[in-house]
Amino acid sequence: MKVLAFSFSSLPLFGCAVATGFMFSSFIRGVGYAPDLEDTLFSLTMMGFALVETFMVLTFLIVAVIYSF
C-alpha cells in the first residue's frame, strides 16, 4: 500500500519538471522577441521557478510523511 501511495504522490513531480522546462523555454522565446525586457522577464521567470520548486518540495514532504507511516 505504501508503494502505491508513494507512486501516486510522486506524479506531481513530473508536472513540476514539465512546468520548469516550459517556463525557461518561454523565457528564451520572450528574450528573442523583446531583448530590452530581459531583466523583467528573468525576474518573472525566477519567481515562477521558485513557485514550482516550492510545490515540488511540498510534494517531497508529503511523500516522506506518507512513506514514514
C-alpha positions as CSV (number, residue, x, y, z in Angstrom):
1,M,0.0,0.0,0.0
2,K,2.9,2.3,0.8
3,V,4.4,1.8,-2.7
4,L,1.1,2.7,-4.3
5,A,0.7,5.9,-2.2
6,F,4.3,6.8,-2.9
7,S,3.8,6.4,-6.7
8,F,0.7,8.5,-6.8
9,S,2.3,11.2,-4.6
10,S,5.3,11.3,-7.0
11,L,3.2,12.0,-10.1
12,P,3.2,15.8,-9.5
13,L,7.0,15.8,-9.8
14,F,6.6,15.1,-13.5
15,G,4.3,18.2,-13.7
16,C,7.0,20.3,-11.9
17,A,9.6,19.2,-14.4
18,V,7.4,20.0,-17.4
19,A,6.5,23.4,-15.9
20,T,10.1,24.2,-15.4
21,G,11.0,23.4,-18.9
22,F,8.0,25.3,-20.2
23,M,8.9,28.4,-18.2
24,F,12.5,28.6,-19.3
25,S,11.6,27.9,-23.0
26,S,9.1,30.7,-22.8
27,F,11.8,32.9,-21.2
28,I,14.2,32.2,-24.1
29,R,11.4,32.9,-26.6
30,G,10.4,36.1,-24.9
31,V,14.0,37.4,-24.8
32,G,14.2,36.6,-28.5
33,Y,11.1,38.8,-29.2
34,A,12.0,41.6,-26.8
35,P,15.7,41.7,-25.8
36,D,15.2,45.0,-23.9
37,L,12.9,43.3,-21.4
38,E,15.4,40.6,-20.4
39,D,15.7,41.8,-16.8
40,T,11.9,41.9,-16.3
41,L,11.4,38.5,-18.0
42,F,14.2,37.0,-16.0
43,S,12.8,38.1,-12.6
44,L,9.3,36.9,-13.5
45,T,10.8,33.5,-14.7
46,M,12.7,33.2,-11.4
47,M,9.5,33.9,-9.4
48,G,7.6,31.2,-11.3
49,F,10.5,28.8,-10.9
50,A,10.5,29.4,-7.1
51,L,6.8,28.8,-7.0
52,V,7.1,25.5,-8.9
53,E,10.1,24.4,-6.8
54,T,8.2,25.2,-3.6
55,F,5.4,22.9,-4.9
56,M,8.0,20.2,-5.6
57,V,9.4,20.5,-2.0
58,L,5.9,20.2,-0.6
59,T,5.3,17.1,-2.7
60,F,8.5,15.6,-1.3
61,L,7.4,16.3,2.2
62,I,4.0,14.7,1.6
63,V,5.7,11.7,0.2
64,A,8.0,11.5,3.2
65,V,5.1,11.7,5.6
66,I,3.1,9.0,3.7
67,Y,6.1,6.7,3.5
68,S,7.0,7.1,7.2
69,F,3.6,5.8,8.4
